[in-house]
Amino acid sequence: MAGVADWPAWATARVQVRPADPQWQRRGEVLRHELDLTLARWLMAPVEHVGSTAVPGLAAKPVLDLQAAVANLGCAPAVAEVLAGSGWHLVPPELDARPWRRFLVQVGDGMRVAHLHLLTANSKRWGEQLAFRDALRNDPGLRSGTPRSSSSWRSSTPTTERRTPRPRPTSSASRWARVRSSPRAVPQQERQLGRRAAPKRSGLTRRVRQLQAAGRRPPRRRLRTRRWVRTQGTRRTDGDRRPLRGRSL
């Protein structure tokens, strides 16, 4: 395979996007009819003008794109030989790197003026390129919002409006409420946020609630009266850090 230095100048020349030109559609119709007559023995359907230049009022690169449906891509060398007198050149398949097509370029005054995509009649790409063109032709709103280059166009179906993200709550109680109300809450996250947001209870309170749930009566707490303090003296219980006031009695 020849290196980049051996390529013709038109193969590497940069093509700029230009404002819409009504001549693109007229030239496309003329060229389409010429190819219908020249390639009649191989065609399975009429040649179609596709791409951004086929859409009125749309800025594009001034290079016409046409597609032709053939029975077999093996006819590409014969097609290129017939079209060679009109300035068409067949791009080697290994250089094009698109096995689903054969690509021909028409050159005029040292610049690319048209592309011809040879596709099989049952090719998925055939319908996709026609759908792209027809969607832009039929929807002015879509056409006005289309980027300058057709390569960035992805789909003619309007996308779902994106929702503005809500600020994340800062408090643990707010996070707990958000997780509890979400149907897609992660159980692990729910448990973690639940531990943070749930009110703190002492061990005695939890025990009382357990006994009440079991139908049992919780024990009564013994009050520390003056008599109890006098009888206990300096005795302390575990966990009791308060000073004993009984000594002063």
KASULSUL-V487158 format. One record per backbone hydrogen bond with DSSP energy under -0.5 kcal/mol. CO is the residue of the C=O (numbers start at 1). NH is the residue of the N-H. If there is no record, write none. Layout:
BEGIN
co nh
CO NH
CO NH
END
This chain:
BEGIN
co nh
3 6
4 7
8 11
8 12
9 12
9 13
16 62
18 60
21 24
22 26
23 27
24 28
25 29
26 30
27 31
28 32
29 33
30 34
31 35
32 36
33 37
34 38
35 39
37 40
39 42
39 43
42 71
48 50
48 67
50 65
51 54
52 55
54 56
55 58
60 18
61 63
64 115
65 50
66 117
67 48
68 70
68 119
69 44
69 45
70 121
72 75
73 76
75 79
76 80
77 81
78 82
79 83
80 84
83 86
83 88
84 87
87 107
89 91
89 105
92 95
92 96
93 97
98 101
102 118
103 91
104 116
105 89
106 113
106 114
108 111
111 108
113 64
114 106
115 66
116 104
116 118
117 68
117 119
118 102
119 70
120 123
123 127
124 128
125 129
126 130
127 131
128 132
129 133
130 134
131 135
132 136
133 137
134 138
135 139
138 140
139 143
140 144
141 145
143 146
149 152
150 153
171 175
172 176
173 177
174 178
175 179
176 180
177 181
178 182
179 182
182 185
186 190
187 191
188 192
189 193
190 194
191 195
192 196
193 197
194 198
202 206
203 207
204 208
205 209
206 210
207 211
208 212
209 213
210 214
211 216
212 215
216 218
221 223
223 225
225 229
226 230
227 231
228 232
229 233
232 235
237 240
239 241
243 245
244 247
245 248
246 249
END
